Amino acid sequence: MAGMYYEDLEPGVVVEHAIRRTVTETDNILFSAMTYNCAPLHIDAEYSKGSIYGQRLVNSMFLLALVAGITVYETTLGTTLGNLGFQEIKFPKPVFHGDTIRVRTEILDRRLSKKRNDSGIVTFKHVALNQRDEVVVECTRVGLMLTREGAKTQQA
C-alpha cells in the first residue's frame, strides 16, 4: 500500500511528490475536447495570439485533475474512501504547453469521522509549481481516509 493512513496524516506533514509532469499540447486539446470546453484560449492558436497571454492556455480543469492525480501515489493510494470536496481553488499564474508541473502537499487538519469507526477526515493543501518555481495551482481538498484498524477490518 503506497498511500498514507489517517494516523500518518498529521497536521504539518509535507510531501514533495516525486512525479513531475510536462504538460503537452495533446493533453490540453484532448482534455478540452473530452469535456466539451471549446474556449478559444485553449484550442485556437490564432485567436490566442491576440490574447493577453499571446498563446494558448492549458485548461485549468486539466491542471486541477493533474494536481490531484500526482498526489495519489504518495498520499491516498489504497487508503482513501473518497474525496469529500475541493475548496479555495486558485490558479495564480497561467500554464502553457511545455511547462513542467510539480506538486507539494501539506496536511492542514484531521479529525476522526463521527459517522464511521474506520476512518477520519483529512484536509490537504496542494500547491503546484512550474519549472520557474511559480505557483500555478493552489487548492484545499478534504478526503475520507482509512485508519490502520479500519483497513484491517476491510481486509477481513
N, C-alpha and C positions, 0 to 999 in steps of 0.2 A: 504494500500500500504506500503510495508516494505522498498522498495528502496528509495534512495535519489534523489531529483530533482536537476537539474542543479544548481539552486540557493544555494542548501545546500553544494555543492561540491566545496568549496573554497580552493584554494591552501594552503597547510599547514595542512588541516584537516587529522587526522589519525584515522583509525578504526582498533581496535583489534577485529578480528572476533571471535564470541563465539563458532562456530563449530570447533571442532578438530577431526582429523580422524586418527586412527591407520591403516596403510597400511598392507594388508594381502597377503599371497602367492596367494590366489584365485584372488584378484584384479590384481596382476601382470600377472599371467598366462592368465587369461581371456582377459584382455586388449591386451596383446601381441598377443594372438590367433585371437581376433576380428580384429586386424589391420594388420595381416599377418607379424608381426615383429618376425622373427624366430632367432633373435640374441641369441646365446647360453648363453650370460651373463644374459639374462632374464629368460630363460626357462630350462636350463640344469644345474642341481645341481652339477653333477660330473665334467663337464667342468669348471664351475665357481670356484670350489675348487682350481683349479690351476691358477686362475686369480690373479691379484694384490689385489683384494678385499677378496678372499677366500670364497666367497659366491655369490649368485645371486644378481644382482642389480634390483631395481624397475625401470621399463620402464620410461624414462624421459618424454615422451609424456603423460603418465598417470598422472604424477606429475603436469605437466602444466595444464592439464584439471581439476585435483582435486583442484589446487590453484584457477583457475578461478571459479569453481563451489562453493567453500567455500565462495567466496566474494559476490556471487549474492544476498543472502537474505538481507544483511545489506547495500548494495550499489546500486544495479541495478534492483532488482525485481519489474517489472511493470513500471519502469521509464526509461528504455533504448529502443532506437530504433535499437540498434545493435552495435556489435563490429566493429571497423574500422581497427584494426590491433594490432599485438603484436610486440614489438621491444626489443632489448637488452635482450634476454632471456639467463639466466646463470644458471648453475647447479654446484655451487661451492663445494658441498660435496655430496657423494653418499647417497642414501636412500635404506634401506634394509627392508625385511619383518619384521613386528613388530614395526617399527618406527612410532611415532605419530607426525602428522604434524599440525601446527597451522599457521595462516596467519595474516599478518598486511598489511593494505592498506594505502597509503598516496596519497593525491591529489597533483599532481605536477603543473598542469596548466589547464586553461579552457579558452574558448572563445565562443562567440555566433556564430552560424552557419551563413555563408554568403549566403547559398542557401535556408535555411529553416527558417521560423519565429517561429517554435515551439520547438526549441532545440538548444543545444550547444555541443561543442566538449570538452571532458574532458580527461586529461591524468592522468592515475592511475599508481602508482608503487606498485606492490605486492611483499611482501617478505615472504617466507615460512621458518619456523624453525622446527627443530626436537625437541625431548624431552630433548636433551642436549643443547638447545639454539644455535645450529649450523645452519647457513643459508644454506638451501638446494636448494632453487629456488629463483631467483630474475627475475622479468620481468616488463617491462613497457607496458601498454595497453592503447589504445585510444578507447573511446566509444562515441557514439552519444546519448546524454541524453536529455530527455524531460524537458522543463521548466514547471512550475506550470500552466502557462497560456496555454501552448501547450497541457497539459493533459486535461484541461477543454474543449478545442476545440475538442479534440479527443472524449471525452465522450458525447459531444452534438450531 
